[in-house]
Amino acid sequence: MYVTIGELRHRVTVERAVTELDDAGNLITTEWQPMFTVWAKVLPYSATIKDGATEQAPEVGYRIAMRYRTDILVTDRLRWEGKTLLLVAPPYGKDGKREYLILEAKELVEDG
């Protein structure tokens, strides 16, 4: 993925799940809290239809580049232009350097 600083023109919000313990001691997710918003380059790169036993789930894959940072977890999710993107792999540095961070994400598309 080729990235220059001028191409970071999309606003992406990173959200993290707030978890609590229920009465039985199980972790439950209560809400998603916005952590921070950054400038990024967002590229859709694939679209597939996953055909399960009884259900088809259209899915769009995205690759997101932003300035390098170390506070993003694979359990976080991204909000971009009204879409919710789920991370599918741990974030990694572009070319092994600490200049840009690359995120692989997917969006489940609902029919309607």
C-alpha positions as CSV (number, residue, x, y, z in Angstrom):
1,M,0.0,0.0,0.0
2,Y,1.5,3.3,-1.1
3,V,0.9,6.1,1.4
4,T,1.9,9.8,1.5
5,I,1.0,12.2,4.2
6,G,-1.3,14.1,1.8
7,E,-3.4,11.1,1.2
8,L,-4.5,10.9,4.8
9,R,-7.8,12.7,4.2
10,H,-10.5,10.4,5.8
11,R,-11.6,10.9,9.4
12,V,-11.6,7.6,11.3
13,T,-12.7,7.1,14.9
14,V,-11.3,4.2,16.9
15,E,-13.8,2.8,19.4
16,R,-13.1,0.4,22.3
17,A,-15.7,-1.9,24.0
18,V,-16.5,-1.1,27.7
19,T,-16.9,-4.4,29.5
20,E,-18.4,-5.2,32.9
21,L,-18.9,-8.4,34.9
22,D,-22.4,-9.7,35.2
23,D,-23.8,-11.5,38.3
24,A,-22.3,-14.8,37.2
25,G,-18.8,-13.3,36.7
26,N,-18.9,-13.3,32.9
27,L,-17.6,-10.4,30.9
28,I,-20.3,-8.5,28.9
29,T,-19.9,-5.7,26.5
30,T,-22.1,-2.8,27.5
31,E,-21.2,-0.1,24.9
32,W,-18.5,1.2,22.5
33,Q,-16.6,4.2,23.7
34,P,-14.8,6.5,21.1
35,M,-11.1,6.6,22.0
36,F,-9.7,9.0,19.4
37,T,-10.2,10.3,15.9
38,V,-7.3,10.3,13.3
39,W,-6.7,11.2,9.7
40,A,-6.3,8.1,7.6
41,K,-6.3,6.7,4.1
42,V,-9.1,4.1,3.7
43,L,-9.2,1.7,0.7
44,P,-11.8,-0.9,0.0
45,Y,-10.0,-3.8,-1.6
46,S,-12.3,-6.8,-1.7
47,A,-15.9,-7.7,-1.7
48,T,-17.2,-11.3,-1.0
49,I,-20.4,-13.0,-0.2
50,K,-20.0,-15.7,2.5
51,D,-22.6,-18.4,2.0
52,G,-23.3,-20.2,5.2
53,A,-25.7,-23.1,5.6
54,T,-28.8,-20.9,5.5
55,E,-27.5,-17.3,5.3
56,Q,-25.5,-15.2,2.9
57,A,-23.4,-12.4,4.5
58,P,-21.9,-9.9,2.1
59,E,-18.6,-8.6,3.4
60,V,-16.3,-5.7,2.2
61,G,-12.6,-5.7,3.1
62,Y,-10.7,-2.5,3.9
63,R,-7.1,-1.5,4.3
64,I,-6.6,1.6,6.4
65,A,-3.3,3.5,6.8
66,M,-2.7,6.1,9.5
67,R,0.3,7.7,11.3
68,Y,2.1,5.1,13.4
69,R,0.8,4.6,17.0
70,T,0.8,1.8,19.5
71,D,-2.5,2.2,21.3
72,I,-4.8,0.3,18.9
73,L,-5.9,-3.2,19.9
74,V,-7.2,-5.9,17.6
75,T,-10.4,-5.9,19.6
76,D,-11.1,-2.3,18.7
77,R,-13.4,-1.2,15.9
78,L,-13.4,1.7,13.5
79,R,-16.1,4.1,12.5
80,W,-15.8,5.7,9.1
81,E,-18.5,7.6,7.1
82,G,-21.2,5.9,9.0
83,K,-19.7,2.4,8.5
84,T,-18.5,0.1,11.3
85,L,-15.3,-1.7,10.5
86,L,-14.1,-4.7,12.5
87,L,-10.4,-5.4,12.7
88,V,-9.4,-8.8,11.3
89,A,-5.7,-8.8,12.0
90,P,-3.3,-7.1,14.4
91,P,-2.1,-3.7,13.3
92,Y,1.4,-3.6,11.7
93,G,3.9,-1.0,10.6
94,K,4.2,-0.3,6.9
95,D,7.5,-1.8,5.6
96,G,8.4,-2.7,9.2
97,K,9.0,1.0,9.9
98,R,7.3,3.2,12.5
99,E,6.0,5.8,10.0
100,Y,2.6,4.5,9.1
101,L,0.3,1.9,10.7
102,I,-1.7,-0.5,8.5
103,L,-5.0,-2.0,9.7
104,E,-7.0,-4.7,7.9
105,A,-10.7,-4.5,8.6
106,K,-14.0,-5.8,7.3
107,E,-17.5,-4.4,7.1
108,L,-20.5,-6.7,7.2
109,V,-23.1,-5.3,4.7
110,E,-26.7,-5.7,5.6
111,D,-29.2,-6.2,2.8
112,G,-32.1,-3.9,2.8
